[in-house]
Amino acid sequence: MREQSVGLNLTANTLTTVYTVPVGYYAKWNLMYVFNGSGSTKTFTAYWHDASANADIYVMNGSSVNSKDYIKMDGGAYVVLEEGDMVKMQSETGSTFSTICTFELIKKQGI
């Protein structure tokens, strides 16, 4: 197992791939911080893109975050992502958001 954190400043109103699980691995997505650096309350959306089903599953949809505040997702649980799966985010027009996500990478057996 190898832990990895990814941090990004999101471009407003642009669907951004935050992380893609590499070939030969699966990942436990166990932590997400989303910070609103904007001067007012803004919204963001986070998706899990399930590559095997070619489907985007909402993790958060249009969630409001107050100015200079953050949302933390951990809850003592995690989302299991398979190789090729992605975490994607999109913030509202005119917003300034950043995110930090942490994953536990586990190498698939036999690879």
C-alpha positions as CSV (number, residue, x, y, z in Angstrom):
1,M,0.0,0.0,0.0
2,R,1.2,3.5,-0.9
3,E,-0.6,6.7,0.2
4,Q,-0.8,9.6,-2.2
5,S,-2.2,13.1,-1.8
6,V,-3.2,15.3,-4.8
7,G,-3.8,19.0,-4.5
8,L,-5.2,21.3,-7.2
9,N,-6.5,24.8,-7.7
10,L,-9.7,24.3,-9.7
11,T,-10.4,26.5,-12.8
12,A,-13.8,28.0,-12.3
13,N,-16.6,26.4,-14.3
14,T,-14.3,23.8,-15.8
15,L,-14.7,20.0,-15.3
16,T,-11.3,19.0,-13.9
17,T,-9.8,15.5,-13.5
18,V,-8.3,15.5,-10.0
19,Y,-7.0,12.0,-10.1
20,T,-6.9,8.9,-12.3
21,V,-6.1,5.5,-10.8
22,P,-3.1,4.0,-12.6
23,V,-3.1,0.7,-14.5
24,G,-2.4,-2.2,-12.2
25,Y,-3.8,-0.6,-9.1
26,Y,-7.0,0.1,-7.2
27,A,-7.3,3.0,-4.8
28,K,-9.2,3.8,-1.6
29,W,-10.3,7.5,-1.7
30,N,-10.5,8.3,1.9
31,L,-10.2,12.1,2.3
32,M,-11.3,15.2,0.4
33,Y,-11.0,18.8,1.4
34,V,-12.5,21.4,-0.8
35,F,-11.7,25.1,0.1
36,N,-13.6,28.1,-1.2
37,G,-11.2,31.0,-1.5
38,S,-13.8,33.2,-3.1
39,G,-15.2,36.4,-1.6
40,S,-18.7,34.9,-1.4
41,T,-20.6,31.6,-1.0
42,K,-20.0,29.4,-4.1
43,T,-20.9,25.9,-5.2
44,F,-18.9,22.9,-6.5
45,T,-19.6,19.4,-7.7
46,A,-17.5,16.2,-7.2
47,Y,-17.8,13.0,-9.2
48,W,-16.5,9.5,-9.2
49,H,-16.1,8.5,-12.8
50,D,-16.6,4.7,-12.9
51,A,-14.5,3.7,-16.0
52,S,-16.0,0.2,-16.3
53,A,-19.5,1.6,-16.5
54,N,-18.6,4.8,-18.2
55,A,-20.7,6.7,-15.6
56,D,-20.2,9.7,-13.5
57,I,-21.6,9.2,-10.0
58,Y,-22.1,12.3,-7.9
59,V,-20.2,12.5,-4.6
60,M,-21.4,16.0,-4.0
61,N,-23.7,17.9,-6.4
62,G,-23.9,21.7,-6.3
63,S,-22.7,21.8,-2.7
64,S,-22.5,25.3,-1.2
65,V,-19.4,26.4,0.6
66,N,-19.2,29.7,2.4
67,S,-16.5,32.2,1.6
68,K,-13.1,31.2,3.2
69,D,-14.6,27.9,4.4
70,Y,-14.1,24.3,3.5
71,I,-15.9,20.9,3.3
72,K,-14.2,17.8,4.5
73,M,-15.3,14.3,3.4
74,D,-13.9,11.5,5.4
75,G,-16.5,10.0,7.8
76,G,-14.3,7.1,8.6
77,A,-15.2,5.5,5.2
78,Y,-13.8,5.4,1.7
79,V,-14.7,5.0,-2.0
80,V,-12.9,2.1,-3.8
81,L,-11.7,3.1,-7.2
82,E,-10.5,0.6,-9.9
83,E,-7.8,1.3,-12.5
84,G,-8.9,4.0,-14.9
85,D,-11.5,5.4,-12.5
86,M,-11.3,9.1,-12.0
87,V,-12.2,11.8,-9.4
88,K,-13.5,14.9,-11.2
89,M,-14.6,18.3,-9.8
90,Q,-16.2,21.4,-11.1
91,S,-16.7,24.7,-9.3
92,E,-19.1,27.6,-10.0
93,T,-18.3,30.4,-12.4
94,G,-16.4,33.2,-10.7
95,S,-15.2,31.0,-7.9
96,T,-11.7,30.2,-6.5
97,F,-11.6,26.7,-5.2
98,S,-8.8,24.3,-4.2
99,T,-8.9,20.7,-3.2
100,I,-6.7,18.1,-1.5
101,C,-7.6,14.4,-1.9
102,T,-5.8,11.5,-0.4
103,F,-5.8,8.0,-1.8
104,E,-4.4,4.6,-0.7
105,L,-3.0,2.8,-3.7
106,I,-3.0,-1.0,-3.6
107,K,-1.2,-2.9,-6.3
108,K,-3.4,-5.6,-7.9
109,Q,-2.1,-9.1,-7.3
110,G,-0.4,-10.9,-10.2
111,I,0.8,-7.7,-11.8
